Each structure stands twice: as structure tokens, then as C-alpha cells.
């Protein structure tokens, strides 16, 4: 796991290449194996490989979602706020597990924050995504994870550049 973390970077440029069905099955399994508080599993996932839908989703935010258009796959991570008071945390765990699983099978990924972001001055990103995909209001949209084969090569952050000053022992 530490080797995956050492290499993982946000990838926003993808090859024009489909993800093999067996890799999508691995991603699906990783998503539903994601831990959740009290085993409630308030999350639901919508996998998008349709290029027109990805293009629409790439406009979810004014900035920071445009690269979805060129992704091979987007995973919309939703949580039922009526089922769990910690749906945000559960969906966040699932989102990062999707990214780490993608890394482990040779894919790149990037988190697109949707919750608490704006599509434009009059509409939230969440309302925009809900409208495109027909997601009911009680299903909150935490994130969209873009995935694909990396068309950019980013090196991991060197250990000496990590913010170890953010860690304290015993107080």
C-alpha cells in the first residue's frame, strides 16, 4: 500500500483508450467493499463511460472538472443522507479506495469535488449532476472520480518534501 501512495498523483490527462471490463469489475468490487460506519453502506455509485455524459459532467463546476471529458470512466459517488449521518465520511472513504484501486491496476484518477461546489452562480454542482443523471434529492453527490490510462507522467512527491511537521506524538 505504501508503494501505491508513494506513486499516486492526480491524473487529469488520459489516453484515448477504454478500460477493460475486468478492470471495471475490480473497481466495482473495491467500491462495495468500502467500509462504512455501522455497516449502513449509505453510498451508491454510478459508473459512466458514455462520452456524451462524461462531456456533460465535465461542466459540473466552473473550474476543476473539465478533464472528465477525456476520461475513460467517471464514478459518481453518492450518499443517502437519510440513511446515515456520516454519509460524507463513508463516501469519502469509497472515493479514495476507488483511486487507490485504480492505481493498483495501472489506471490514473482524479477526485472532482461536487458537494459544496457551484456549477454557476445560480446552481450547485450537486443539482447539476442530479439533473443530468436523474439522481433523487436525498442522494447527495460527494464526488466524481475520473479514471483512465494516464497520458501524463507525474512523479510521486519525494519523501523529503512531505509535511512531517503536521505530525505530533503524544500531544
Backbone as a printed PyTorch tensor [residue, N CA C, xyz], in Angstrom:
tensor([[[  0.8180,  -1.1960,   0.0000],
         [  0.0000,   0.0000,   0.0000],
         [  0.8690,   1.2700,   0.0000]],

        [[  1.9370,   1.2610,   0.7760],
         [  2.7640,   2.4670,   0.8380],
         [  3.3770,   2.7750,  -0.5290]],

        [[  3.6940,   1.7340,  -1.3140],
         [  4.2440,   1.9800,  -2.6550],
         [  3.2130,   2.6490,  -3.5580]],

        [[  1.9460,   2.2490,  -3.4260],
         [  0.8830,   2.9040,  -4.1930],
         [  0.7730,   4.3770,  -3.8030]],

        [[  0.8240,   4.6440,  -2.4990],
         [  0.7390,   6.0270,  -2.0230],
         [  1.9280,   6.8540,  -2.4950]],

        [[  3.0740,   6.2360,  -2.5370],
         [  4.2740,   6.9560,  -2.9780],
         [  4.1870,   7.3490,  -4.4460]],

        [[  3.4790,   6.5620,  -5.2480],
         [  3.3950,   6.8170,  -6.6890],
         [  2.1440,   7.5910,  -7.1020]],

        [[  1.0870,   7.5410,  -6.2900],
         [ -0.1970,   8.1130,  -6.6910],
         [ -0.1270,   9.6300,  -6.8190]],

        [[ -0.6630,  10.1220,  -7.9040],
         [ -0.8020,  11.5500,  -8.1590],
         [ -2.1410,  11.7630,  -8.8520]],

        [[ -2.6550,  12.9590,  -8.7750],
         [ -3.8890,  13.2780,  -9.5010],
         [ -3.5760,  13.3530, -10.9830]],

        [[ -4.2620,  12.5230, -11.7530],
         [ -4.0550,  12.4770, -13.2040],
         [ -5.2630,  13.1190, -13.8800]],

        [[ -4.9860,  14.1100, -14.7230],
         [ -6.0520,  14.8460, -15.3970],
         [ -5.9770,  14.7450, -16.9190]],

        [[ -4.9860,  14.0260, -17.4260],
         [ -4.8320,  13.8380, -18.8690],
         [ -4.7900,  12.3280, -19.1170]],

        [[ -5.6720,  11.8800, -20.0140],
         [ -5.8370,  10.4450, -20.2330],
         [ -5.6310,  10.0700, -21.6940]],

        [[ -5.1640,   8.8450, -21.8900],
         [ -5.0980,   8.2790, -23.2360],
         [ -6.5220,   8.0300, -23.7260]],

        [[ -6.6930,   8.0630, -25.0310],
         [ -7.9860,   7.7350, -25.6400],
         [ -8.0700,   6.2140, -25.7390]],

        [[ -8.4050,   5.5940, -24.6220],
         [ -8.3610,   4.1320, -24.5170],
         [ -9.3960,   3.6750, -23.4950]],

        [[-10.1690,   2.6800, -23.8660],
         [-11.1780,   2.1410, -22.9480],
         [-10.5190,   1.3220, -21.8410]],

        [[-11.2180,   1.2600, -20.7170],
         [-10.7770,   0.4070, -19.6090],
         [-11.4100,  -0.9700, -19.8090]],

        [[-10.6020,  -1.9960, -19.6870],
         [-11.0580,  -3.3610, -19.8850],
         [-12.1330,  -3.7250, -18.8600]],

        [[-13.1270,  -4.5420, -19.2870],
         [-14.2150,  -4.9360, -18.3760],
         [-13.7260,  -5.5680, -17.0790]],

        [[-12.6570,  -6.3580, -17.1350],
         [-12.1770,  -6.9980, -15.9030],
         [-11.6340,  -5.9720, -14.9070]],

        [[-11.0830,  -4.8830, -15.4060],
         [-10.6150,  -3.8270, -14.5050],
         [-11.7980,  -3.0630, -13.9120]],

        [[-12.8440,  -2.8770, -14.7000],
         [-14.0500,  -2.2260, -14.1730],
         [-14.6770,  -3.0960, -13.0860]],

        [[-14.6360,  -4.4080, -13.2610],
         [-15.1580,  -5.3150, -12.2340],
         [-14.3560,  -5.1940, -10.9360]],

        [[-13.0480,  -5.0370, -11.0490],
         [-12.2080,  -4.8410,  -9.8580],
         [-12.6000,  -3.5420,  -9.1490]],

        [[-12.8200,  -2.4950,  -9.9200],
         [-13.2270,  -1.2140,  -9.3260],
         [-14.5830,  -1.3310,  -8.6290]],

        [[-15.5220,  -2.0260,  -9.2550],
         [-16.8350,  -2.2310,  -8.6350],
         [-16.7070,  -2.9670,  -7.3010]],

        [[-15.8920,  -4.0150,  -7.3060],
         [-15.7070,  -4.7800,  -6.0670],
         [-15.0780,  -3.9100,  -4.9750]],

        [[-14.0910,  -3.1090,  -5.3520],
         [-13.4510,  -2.2200,  -4.3720],
         [-14.4720,  -1.2490,  -3.7810]],

        [[-15.3450,  -0.7200,  -4.6230],
         [-16.3510,   0.2300,  -4.1370],
         [-17.2690,  -0.3980,  -3.1000]],

        [[-17.7910,  -1.5710,  -3.3860],
         [-18.7530,  -2.1700,  -2.4560],
         [-18.0780,  -2.8570,  -1.2700]],

        [[-16.7580,  -2.9750,  -1.2950],
         [-16.0180,  -3.4460,  -0.1230],
         [-15.6440,  -2.2810,   0.7990]],

        [[-15.9340,  -1.0740,   0.3760],
         [-15.5660,   0.0990,   1.1590],
         [-16.2410,   0.0730,   2.5300]],

        [[-15.4770,   0.3040,   3.5830],
         [-16.0840,   0.3030,   4.9130],
         [-17.0460,   1.4780,   5.0870]],

        [[-18.0330,   1.2580,   5.9230],
         [-18.9330,   2.3560,   6.2690],
         [-19.3270,   2.2330,   7.7350]],

        [[-19.6250,   3.3590,   8.3200],
         [-19.9970,   3.4020,   9.7360],
         [-21.2020,   2.5050,  10.0050]],

        [[-21.0520,   1.6510,  10.9800],
         [-22.1180,   0.7530,  11.4240],
         [-22.6050,  -0.1790,  10.3040]],

        [[-21.8340,  -0.3080,   9.2310],
         [-22.2080,  -1.1920,   8.1250],
         [-23.4730,  -0.7630,   7.3990]],

        [[-23.7910,   0.5240,   7.4580],
         [-25.0290,   1.0280,   6.8410],
         [-24.9180,   1.0990,   5.3170]],

        [[-23.7250,   1.3220,   4.8100],
         [-23.4950,   1.4410,   3.3600],
         [-24.4550,   2.4440,   2.7060]],

        [[-24.3720,   3.7100,   3.0890],
         [-25.2890,   4.7010,   2.5250],
         [-24.9230,   5.1330,   1.1070]],

        [[-23.7930,   4.6330,   0.6180],
         [-23.3030,   5.0590,  -0.6890],
         [-23.9620,   4.2880,  -1.8260]],

        [[-23.9860,   4.9760,  -2.9580],
         [-24.3460,   4.3570,  -4.2340],
         [-23.4050,   4.9420,  -5.2740]],

        [[-23.1490,   4.1810,  -6.3150],
         [-22.1620,   4.5780,  -7.3120],
         [-22.7660,   4.4780,  -8.7020]],

        [[-22.5030,   5.4780,  -9.5030],
         [-22.9430,   5.4640, -10.8970],
         [-21.6800,   5.5080, -11.7470]],

        [[-21.4440,   4.4510, -12.5080],
         [-20.2810,   4.3990, -13.3870],
         [-20.6920,   4.9060, -14.7620]],

        [[-19.9140,   5.8240, -15.2660],
         [-20.2150,   6.4770, -16.5420],
         [-19.0530,   6.2430, -17.5000]],

        [[-19.3520,   5.6010, -18.6520],
         [-18.3440,   5.5020, -19.7080],
         [-18.8460,   6.0890, -21.0230]],

        [[-20.0670,   6.5900, -21.0090],
         [-20.6520,   7.2390, -22.1800],
         [-19.9940,   8.6090, -22.3640]],

        [[-19.3850,   8.8190, -23.5290],
         [-18.6210,  10.0450, -23.7840],
         [-19.4800,  11.3110, -23.7080]],

        [[-20.7370,  11.2310, -24.1410],
         [-21.6080,  12.4110, -24.0660],
         [-21.9310,  12.7720, -22.6180]],

        [[-22.1890,  11.7630, -21.8060],
         [-22.4370,  12.0210, -20.3840],
         [-21.1860,  12.5570, -19.6940]],

        [[-20.0300,  11.9890, -20.0080],
         [-18.7900,  12.4960, -19.4210],
         [-18.5510,  13.9540, -19.8220]],

        [[-18.8930,  14.2880, -21.0520],
         [-18.7440,  15.6770, -21.5050],
         [-19.6550,  16.5990, -20.6990]],

        [[-20.8970,  16.1800, -20.4720],
         [-21.8230,  16.9820, -19.6590],
         [-21.3180,  17.1090, -18.2190]],

        [[-20.8480,  16.0000, -17.6620],
         [-20.3430,  16.0310, -16.2910],
         [-19.0900,  16.8870, -16.1680]],

        [[-18.3320,  17.0250, -17.2430],
         [-17.1180,  17.8430, -17.2100],
         [-17.4310,  19.3220, -16.9900]],

        [[-18.6960,  19.6730, -17.1010],
         [-19.1270,  21.0630, -16.8900],
         [-19.8030,  21.2380, -15.5230]],

        [[-19.6230,  20.2600, -14.6310],
         [-20.2780,  20.2990, -13.3210],
         [-19.8400,  21.4970, -12.4860]],

        [[-18.6000,  21.9270, -12.6830],
         [-18.0660,  23.0630, -11.9280],
         [-17.4870,  24.0730, -12.9060]],

        [[-17.3840,  25.3030, -12.4530],
         [-16.7890,  26.3290, -13.3120],
         [-15.3210,  26.0090, -13.6040]],

        [[-14.6350,  25.4300, -12.6140],
         [-13.2240,  25.0540, -12.7650],
         [-12.9910,  23.7460, -12.0210]],

        [[-12.1740,  22.8810, -12.5930],
         [-11.7590,  21.6910, -11.8730],
         [-12.5320,  20.4270, -12.1910]],

        [[-13.3150,  20.4450, -13.2750],
         [-14.0000,  19.2120, -13.6780],
         [-13.8720,  18.9560, -15.1760]],

        [[-13.2610,  19.8720, -15.8970],
         [-13.2050,  19.7910, -17.3600],
         [-12.5010,  18.5410, -17.8770]],

        [[-11.5570,  17.9930, -17.1240],
         [-10.8100,  16.8130, -17.5720],
         [-11.6590,  15.5480, -17.6100]],

        [[-12.8470,  15.5660, -16.9960],
         [-13.7570,  14.4130, -17.0790],
         [-14.1180,  14.0850, -18.5270]],

        [[-14.1280,  15.0980, -19.3740],
         [-14.4930,  14.8970, -20.7760],
         [-13.6000,  13.8720, -21.4600]],

        [[-12.3370,  13.8190, -21.0750],
         [-11.3900,  12.9140, -21.7270],
         [-11.1260,  11.6370, -20.9340]],

        [[-11.7930,  11.4800, -19.7990],
         [-11.6240,  10.2640, -19.0000],
         [-12.3150,   9.0900, -19.6950]],

        [[-11.8340,   7.8880, -19.4190],
         [-12.4830,   6.6870, -19.9450],
         [-13.6820,   6.3080, -19.0850]],

        [[-13.6360,   6.7220, -17.8080],
         [-14.6760,   6.3340, -16.8620],
         [-14.8050,   7.3990, -15.7880]],

        [[-16.0220,   7.6550, -15.3880],
         [-16.2800,   8.5060, -14.2310],
         [-17.0990,   7.7080, -13.2300]],

        [[-16.7570,   7.8340, -11.9640],
         [-17.5480,   7.1940, -10.9080],
         [-18.1820,   8.3080, -10.0870]],

        [[-19.4990,   8.3970, -10.1560],
         [-20.2390,   9.3780,  -9.3660],
         [-20.5320,   8.7210,  -8.0290]],

        [[-20.0390,   9.3490,  -6.9640],
         [-20.1640,   8.7850,  -5.6200],
         [-21.2490,   9.5590,  -4.8710]],

        [[-22.3220,   8.8410,  -4.5370],
         [-23.4790,   9.4430,  -3.8830],
         [-23.6990,   8.8030,  -2.5170]],

        [[-24.3660,   9.5500,  -1.6340],
         [-24.7030,   9.0070,  -0.3220],
         [-26.0960,   9.4310,   0.0890]],

        [[-26.8140,   8.5150,   0.7000],
         [-28.1730,   8.7820,   1.1680],
         [-28.1050,   9.4150,   2.5460]],

        [[-28.3600,  10.7190,   2.5960],
         [-28.2570,  11.4530,   3.8520],
         [-29.3010,  11.0160,   4.8780]],

        [[-30.3690,  10.3670,   4.4310],
         [-31.4080,   9.9020,   5.3540],
         [-31.0320,   8.5750,   6.0090]],

        [[-30.1050,   7.8490,   5.4140],
         [-29.6980,   6.5540,   5.9620],
         [-28.5750,   6.6740,   6.9770]],

        [[-27.7430,   7.7270,   6.8520],
         [-26.5770,   7.8340,   7.7240],
         [-26.1830,   9.2820,   7.9420]],

        [[-25.8410,   9.5980,   9.1840],
         [-25.3730,  10.9430,   9.4980],
         [-23.9170,  11.1510,   9.0910]],

        [[-23.2280,  10.0780,   8.7240],
         [-21.8310,  10.1810,   8.3090],
         [-21.6410,   9.7220,   6.8500]],

        [[-22.6360,   9.9970,   6.0370],
         [-22.5600,   9.6190,   4.6290],
         [-21.3740,  10.2920,   3.9450]],

        [[-21.0240,  11.5250,   4.3540],
         [-19.8960,  12.2330,   3.7310],
         [-18.6080,  11.4500,   3.9550]],

        [[-18.3900,  11.0180,   5.1880],
         [-17.1900,  10.2680,   5.5010],
         [-17.1720,   8.9370,   4.7530]],

        [[-18.3040,   8.2370,   4.7600],
         [-18.3750,   6.9510,   4.0750],
         [-18.1180,   7.0990,   2.5740]],

        [[-18.6670,   8.1370,   1.9710],
         [-18.4500,   8.3690,   0.5380],
         [-17.0110,   8.7940,   0.2520]],

        [[-16.4120,   9.5250,   1.1750],
         [-15.0130,   9.9230,   1.0040],
         [-14.0950,   8.7160,   1.0480]],

        [[-14.3710,   7.8010,   1.9720],
         [-13.5810,   6.5670,   2.0430],
         [-13.7110,   5.7920,   0.7350]],

        [[-14.9270,   5.6440,   0.2420],
         [-15.1450,   4.9140,  -1.0130],
         [-14.4270,   5.5990,  -2.1770]],

        [[-14.4380,   6.9160,  -2.1920],
         [-13.7780,   7.6560,  -3.2760],
         [-12.2840,   7.3890,  -3.2980]],

        [[-11.6410,   7.4590,  -2.1420],
         [-10.1910,   7.2520,  -2.1300],
         [ -9.8480,   5.7840,  -2.3820]],

        [[-10.6990,   4.8630,  -1.9390],
         [-10.4440,   3.4540,  -2.2460],
         [-10.5540,   3.2000,  -3.7480]],

        [[-11.4700,   3.8790,  -4.4190],
         [-11.5620,   3.7650,  -5.8810],
         [-10.2630,   4.2530,  -6.5130]],

        [[ -9.7280,   5.3620,  -6.0100],
         [ -8.4900,   5.8980,  -6.5610],
         [ -7.3050,   4.9680,  -6.3090]],

        [[ -7.2070,   4.4270,  -5.1200],
         [ -6.0880,   3.5340,  -4.8080],
         [ -6.2070,   2.2220,  -5.5880]],

        [[ -7.4210,   1.7220,  -5.7330],
         [ -7.6270,   0.5070,  -6.5240],
         [ -7.2530,   0.7600,  -7.9800]],

        [[ -7.6390,   1.9150,  -8.5000],
         [ -7.2710,   2.2740,  -9.8730],
         [ -5.7530,   2.3000, -10.0320]],

        [[ -5.0790,   2.9110,  -9.0850],
         [ -3.6140,   2.9820,  -9.1150],
         [ -3.0110,   1.5810,  -9.1500]],

        [[ -3.5940,   0.6710,  -8.3840],
         [ -3.0400,  -0.6830,  -8.2810],
         [ -3.1830,  -1.4870,  -9.5730]],

        [[ -4.0910,  -1.0630, -10.4670],
         [ -4.2860,  -1.7970, -11.7280],
         [ -3.8520,  -0.9770, -12.9470]],

        [[ -3.0080,   0.0170, -12.7020],
         [ -2.3960,   0.7570, -13.8040],
         [ -3.1960,   1.9150, -14.3570]],

        [[ -4.2190,   2.3490, -13.6280],
         [ -5.0340,   3.4750, -14.0730],
         [ -4.6800,   4.7270, -13.2860]],

        [[ -4.9300,   5.8650, -13.8970],
         [ -4.8070,   7.1390, -13.2080],
         [ -6.1830,   7.6280, -12.8210]],

        [[ -6.2210,   8.5390, -11.8450],
         [ -7.5120,   9.0490, -11.3830],
         [ -7.3570,  10.4460, -10.8100]],

        [[ -8.4880,  11.1040, -10.6790],
         [ -8.5220,  12.4030, -10.0140],
         [ -9.8940,  12.6030,  -9.3860]],

        [[ -9.9070,  13.1320,  -8.1850],
         [-11.1220,  13.4330,  -7.4340],
         [-11.6840,  14.7590,  -7.9450]],

        [[-12.9700,  14.7800,  -8.2410],
         [-13.6810,  16.0160,  -8.5670],
         [-14.6690,  16.2620,  -7.4290]],

        [[-14.4000,  17.2670,  -6.6280],
         [-15.2980,  17.5960,  -5.5150],
         [-16.5960,  18.1680,  -6.0720]],

        [[-17.7260,  17.6320,  -5.6450],
         [-19.0380,  18.1180,  -6.0870],
         [-19.7900,  18.7710,  -4.9260]],

        [[-19.7920,  18.0920,  -3.7690],
         [-20.5100,  18.6300,  -2.6010],
         [-19.9400,  19.9980,  -2.2340]],

        [[-20.8410,  20.9280,  -1.9960],
         [-20.4940,  22.3020,  -1.6050],
         [-19.7480,  23.0830,  -2.6870]],

        [[-19.9360,  22.7180,  -3.9410],
         [-19.3450,  23.4590,  -5.0530],
         [-20.4660,  23.9840,  -5.9450]],

        [[-20.1210,  24.9510,  -6.7830],
         [-21.1160,  25.5880,  -7.6420],
         [-20.8550,  25.2730,  -9.1090]],

        [[-21.9640,  25.0040,  -9.8130],
         [-21.9240,  24.8500, -11.2720],
         [-21.8450,  26.2300, -11.9090]],

        [[-22.6810,  27.1220, -11.4080],
         [-22.6590,  28.5390, -11.7990],
         [-23.2320,  29.3370, -10.6370]],

        [[-23.4540,  30.6110, -10.8170],
         [-23.8870,  31.4270,  -9.6730],
         [-25.2880,  31.0760,  -9.1810]],

        [[-26.0590,  30.3820,  -9.9860],
         [-27.4410,  30.0570,  -9.6190],
         [-27.6920,  28.5960,  -9.2900]],

        [[-26.7350,  27.7200,  -9.5530],
         [-26.9730,  26.2810,  -9.3840],
         [-25.7610,  25.6070,  -8.7640]],

        [[-26.0220,  24.7170,  -7.8180],
         [-24.9220,  23.9450,  -7.2370],
         [-24.4570,  22.8740,  -8.2240]],

        [[-23.2430,  22.4380,  -8.0360],
         [-22.7150,  21.3220,  -8.8350],
         [-23.5440,  20.0700,  -8.5860]],

        [[-23.9500,  19.8810,  -7.3360],
         [-24.7510,  18.7130,  -6.9960],
         [-26.0810,  18.7090,  -7.7540]],

        [[-26.7750,  19.8410,  -7.7830],
         [-28.0590,  19.9200,  -8.5000],
         [-27.8500,  19.6600,  -9.9930]],

        [[-26.7500,  20.1710, -10.5350],
         [-26.4340,  19.9550, -11.9470],
         [-26.2570,  18.4610, -12.2380]],

        [[-25.4560,  17.7770, -11.4150],
         [-25.2090,  16.3390, -11.6160],
         [-26.4850,  15.5450, -11.3810]],

        [[-27.2440,  15.8880, -10.3420],
         [-28.5100,  15.2030, -10.0740],
         [-29.4440,  15.3190, -11.2770]],

        [[-29.4960,  16.4920, -11.8830],
         [-30.3640,  16.7050, -13.0380],
         [-29.9510,  15.8920, -14.2490]],

        [[-28.6660,  15.8340, -14.5190],
         [-28.1700,  15.0750, -15.6770],
         [-28.4440,  13.5810, -15.5230]],

        [[-28.2410,  13.0750, -14.3030],
         [-28.3100,  11.6250, -14.0910],
         [-29.6130,  11.1550, -13.4430]],

        [[-30.5360,  12.0850, -13.1620],
         [-31.8100,  11.7030, -12.5520],
         [-31.6530,  11.1630, -11.1330]],

        [[-30.7290,  11.7370, -10.3930],
         [-30.4690,  11.3130,  -9.0150],
         [-31.4640,  12.0090,  -8.0900]],

        [[-32.1670,  11.2560,  -7.2340],
         [-33.1280,  11.8990,  -6.3260],
         [-32.4380,  12.8220,  -5.3130]],

        [[-33.1930,  13.7990,  -4.7990],
         [-32.6420,  14.8260,  -3.9060],
         [-32.0160,  14.2550,  -2.6330]],

        [[-32.5660,  13.1510,  -2.0940],
         [-31.9990,  12.5950,  -0.8640],
         [-30.6400,  11.9310,  -1.0970]],

        [[-30.3070,  11.6500,  -2.3640],
         [-28.9930,  11.0790,  -2.6820],
         [-28.0460,  12.2340,  -2.9740]],

        [[-27.2160,  12.5300,  -2.0230],
         [-26.2650,  13.6280,  -2.1490],
         [-25.0630,  13.1780,  -2.9700]],

        [[-24.5060,  14.0780,  -3.7400],
         [-23.3540,  13.7570,  -4.5820],
         [-22.1010,  14.3170,  -3.9160]],

        [[-21.2400,  13.4150,  -3.4750],
         [-19.9930,  13.8090,  -2.8210],
         [-18.9190,  14.1660,  -3.8410]],

        [[-18.7090,  13.2750,  -4.8180],
         [-17.5850,  13.4510,  -5.7300],
         [-17.8410,  12.6980,  -7.0280]],

        [[-16.9960,  13.0030,  -7.9850],
         [-16.8830,  12.1850,  -9.1930],
         [-15.4070,  11.8510,  -9.3110]],

        [[-15.1130,  10.5850,  -9.4890],
         [-13.7310,  10.1670,  -9.6890],
         [-13.5290,   9.9230, -11.1790]],

        [[-12.5980,  10.6580, -11.7630],
         [-12.2610,  10.4210, -13.1770],
         [-11.1810,   9.3560, -13.2310]],

        [[-11.2810,   8.4830, -14.2310],
         [-10.3210,   7.3910, -14.3640],
         [ -9.9720,   7.1600, -15.8230]],

        [[ -8.7720,   6.6790, -16.0330],
         [ -8.3300,   6.3200, -17.3640],
         [ -6.8610,   5.9680, -17.3410]],

        [[ -6.3580,   5.6130, -18.5000],
         [ -4.9320,   5.3480, -18.6250],
         [ -4.2070,   6.6910, -18.7070]],

        [[ -3.2310,   6.9110, -17.8380],
         [ -2.5590,   8.2150, -17.8000],
         [ -1.8570,   8.5570, -19.1100]],

        [[ -2.0630,   9.7910, -19.5540],
         [ -1.3320,  10.3190, -20.7050],
         [ -0.3660,  11.3960, -20.2330]],

        [[ -0.1250,  11.4130, -18.9440],
         [  0.8720,  12.3040, -18.3640],
         [  1.6410,  11.4890, -17.3300]],

        [[  2.9030,  11.8390, -17.1640],
         [  3.7490,  11.1040, -16.2380],
         [  4.1430,  12.0250, -15.0990]],

        [[  3.5550,  11.7950, -13.9450],
         [  3.8780,  12.6020, -12.7740],
         [  4.6210,  11.7280, -11.7750]],

        [[  5.6830,  12.2660, -11.2590],
         [  6.4480,  11.5370, -10.2490],
         [  5.7980,  11.7490,  -8.8930]],

        [[  5.9540,  10.7630,  -8.0460],
         [  5.4720,  10.8960,  -6.6800],
         [  6.2050,  12.0020,  -5.9460]],

        [[  5.6020,  12.4940,  -4.8950],
         [  6.2310,  13.5480,  -4.0940],
         [  7.3880,  12.9180,  -3.3060]],

        [[  8.5820,  13.4790,  -3.4150],
         [  9.7160,  12.9270,  -2.6700],
         [  9.4690,  12.9860,  -1.1570]],

        [[  9.9530,  11.9790,  -0.4610],
         [  9.7250,  11.8780,   0.9790],
         [ 10.1880,  13.1390,   1.7140]],

        [[ 11.3000,  13.7170,   1.3060],
         [ 11.8230,  14.9090,   1.9980],
         [ 10.9310,  16.1500,   1.8160]],

        [[  9.9770,  16.0830,   0.8910],
         [  9.0690,  17.2210,   0.6910],
         [  7.7340,  17.0340,   1.4110]],

        [[  7.5680,  15.9120,   2.0890],
         [  6.3150,  15.6490,   2.7990],
         [  6.2320,  16.4940,   4.0750]],

        [[  5.0400,  16.9130,   4.4670],
         [  4.8720,  17.8020,   5.6290],
         [  4.8490,  17.0490,   6.9660]],

        [[  5.9750,  16.4300,   7.3210],
         [  6.0430,  15.6850,   8.5750],
         [  5.8390,  16.5850,   9.7880]],

        [[  5.9520,  17.9030,   9.6220],
         [  5.7040,  18.8290,  10.7340],
         [  4.2350,  18.8200,  11.1540]],

        [[  3.3820,  18.2160,  10.3490],
         [  1.9590,  18.1200,  10.6720],
         [  1.6640,  16.9520,  11.6240]],

        [[  2.6930,  16.2060,  11.9890],
         [  2.5130,  15.0380,  12.8500],
         [  3.1600,  15.3000,  14.1960]],

        [[  2.4090,  14.9930,  15.2610],
         [  2.9340,  15.0850,  16.6280],
         [  2.7020,  13.7490,  17.3290]],

        [[  3.5530,  13.4630,  18.2560],
         [  3.3970,  12.2330,  19.0500],
         [  3.0000,  12.6190,  20.4760]],

        [[  1.9930,  11.9590,  20.9990],
         [  1.5970,  12.0950,  22.4000],
         [  1.2320,  13.5210,  22.8060]],

        [[  0.6200,  14.2520,  21.9300],
         [  0.1240,  15.5800,  22.3400],
         [  0.6260,  16.7270,  21.5570]]])
